[in-house]
Amino acid sequence: MKTKVTSLVNLNTNPCKMCMPMGAATALCGIRDCITILHGSQGCATYIRRHMATHYNEPVDIASSSLTEQGTVYGGEKNLKQGLKNVIALYHPKVIGIMTTCLAETIGEDIEGIKERFYEENPQYQDITILPVSSPGYGGTQYEGYMAVLNAVADKLEMNTQKNEKVNVILPPQSPADIRYLKNIFRIFEIDTILLPDIADNLDGGHTEEYSRLPKGGTDITELRKMAGARFTIEISDKSSAVSPAQTLFEKYQVPYKRMLSPAGLKATDDFYELLSQLSGKDIPEEIKTARSRYLDGMIDSHKYNSAGRAVIYGEPEFITAAVRLCAENGIMPVVVSTGSVCPDLKQYVEAPIADMGKRYFVDDYIISDDTDFKEIEEYAVKYKSNIMIGNSDGRRIEEQLHIPLVRRAFPIHDRIGGQRLRMLGYEGSLSFLDEMTNALLSVTENTFKENLYDAYYRGTPIDCGEKEKDEIPADMLKKTIEHPCYNCAGHKFARIHLPVAPACNVQCNYCVRKFDCPNESRPGVTSTILTPAEALERYKTVKEKLPNLTVAGIAGPGDSLAGNYPEVKKTLQLIREYDPDVTFCLSTNGLMLPFYAEELVKLGVSHVTVTMSAVDPSISGKIYKYIDYMGSRYEGEAAGAIMVSNQLSGLRILLAHGIICKVNIVTLKGINEEHIPQVVQACRDMGCYITNIMQLIPVKGSAFEELPMVSNKEIQSLRNSCNKIMRQMFHCKQCRADAVGTLDNDLSIDLGGFLDKDNIEEKKEEEKKKLKFAIASKSGVLVDMHFGHVEEFYIYQYENGTPRFIGKRNVEK
């Protein structure tokens, strides 16, 4: 499960936006005979070419001034001037667009001044239009970069102010297919237009035998100069944009204008055609009325399916504004609307149709956010229970992770062919878009209805448990599980033995006091004695002779099995396996070191592992531990919680991938994690754990939680019953000692305490003396670099069989 840890991380995870130069390059592709040069490093140009080429499936030429360290320090004017000469010699363009980058803007390059000096030094190039555009990557998103080019044309281009009958059309970054649709509609209404920009052919052209370096489609620069004399300007854009080329043309040349939303959906398309009818003086043609009636019919066809839709809509503000309206018109409830742009007014422009839908569907919970990354969008998708996503292909990771279908629109689309031909404008484009969304919702229903019915009627029943065991667990593992009393509520006739060979621990839980020698106390972490591996083998032999029904040998502390005493744990398992090849090995751990030892446990033949994991949220997990000792350092609070959760989940996934049967113990801590426990259980189910065990806290005197109230038996049973709907629960846990022996209902650990032969004890102690332990005086655990008298803690290493191993740190009392 992915959890946001804001105190440890300060970054955007997978930003939901592209940089300004990307949008600027797209807009410049809509001008005929125009070549773009990027004033910055070569990597920026390569990044933009790669993104545009894979989306539009067309070659995209972008030159670069190739700023290096020298140019960064002393200025890049020389590079840019030489780059301009090179592109003129190679491409022979009519227009050159100069885009700035983060680097050029940061060092303060005067692009306008460089342009003027270039003309002065090279008067032969005066007939080539050079259009500088400020587009630093940190200045905004691709939408701002796109609009910056359009506004630069309106504001900086030398215009022909002679009056004409043309209509300027300022276009948003729509697909080439939608631009072709718009051009055709203007032809139908016989409106002579100047399109800014026109990417219809340059970014979605036909096949030709010869490659043209310069785009031969698009709007010619001489046409663009006539914009100042046009009779009217239509600007298709979202009204949240502060940059308006139409307004610039009005302020400078008094060209009247109207800003309107993209004609997507019924109302916006109706408004668009009504405006064209007024400008042309013509009635709306019958073919358009027929297309409208067809769209209405499609809305009726799909409405009964769309009411189940809860949509995540993301992308640039102009796109999501159009998509929200289209969804709302067709009964799909947008519950997450997010843009990577900084757009504080977004809520003002999109909330009305969402709120209206919410009232109709009794849905009050939704979110509208700006400056958002995909990590946040993923969290919102889960929180608001979305079942469809609408946006570009950068959301595909969420689609894969959460199994929510993604309807791809806008830029970029890298994982499909034909992104440049996708439609959403007009009645026909809206219908195509609507069909895709409805079919995505139908696909979810068709592919999950069996699982939903199973969850509703069979999940958690004996049928469910039986089928899961038969279908998913191999026969040998199934037999071991049936004979394991902790994993099978009907396995009380089988005995187990806990061998206390692991006293060290790397975690201090707030509910634990690790005083082992407690013969009359029954709780985890308690034992009457600590055994060596040889002693553990003798104990196992003795108990096996007296209890023929002994099937499981487990190691459950009294510390942690994978802390500093792992060599003893390993040796114990090896000795017992040599003696009894059929024994079932079980091991308990807090999970901190599990990722490091999981593979080794598999090789040792451990078939069942229990991990105590009481939270999957680091902020909650951090409250459970006083501290953890990890890789030579001590961590507390949320940092400790983040490490614990990460390692516990990682270790479990490794074990599950190897077919190990995993149980997760969850200690219920009132006021800390009782509301969070279903989320822990869900995470365990999602990973494929076999069973979870929700346990009561046993308050221990001297622990940090000694005064924490226990949950009642009624509360714990209610919690188990509730979580049993999620996955299999253990209802028969006895919270056994670390030296428990016998069946769950008849512990014989005290009765079978005197099992060792004294001669054997002395012999085995001599064997244990062959191990050597060293205390190292070190500042960092890397070098021996301190005097004994100065140290406050020693690094403890154990040397055995030619191998040293770090086992922990020991404080020095002064």
Beta strands, then each sheet from edge to edge (+ up, - down):
strand 1: 34-39
strand 2: 62-64
strand 3: 95-100
strand 4: 129-133
strand 5: 167-170
strand 6: 193-196
strand 7: 232-236
strand 8: 257-260
strand 9: 310-314
strand 10: 333-338
strand 11: 367-369
strand 12: 388-391
strand 13: 406-408
strand 14: 495-498
strand 15: 507-509
strand 16: 550-555
strand 17: 584-589
strand 18: 606-612
strand 19: 625-630
strand 20: 633-635
strand 21: 661-668
strand 22: 691-696
strand 23: 741-743
strand 24: 746-747
strand 25: 772-776
strand 26: 793-800
strand 27: 803-811
sheet 1: 2+ 1+ 3+ 4+
sheet 2: 6+ 5+ 7+ 8+
sheet 3: 11+ 10+ 9+ 12+ 13+
sheet 4: 22+ 21+ 18+ 17+ 16+ 14+ 23- 24+
sheet 5: 15+ 19- 20+
sheet 6: 25+ 26- 27+
end
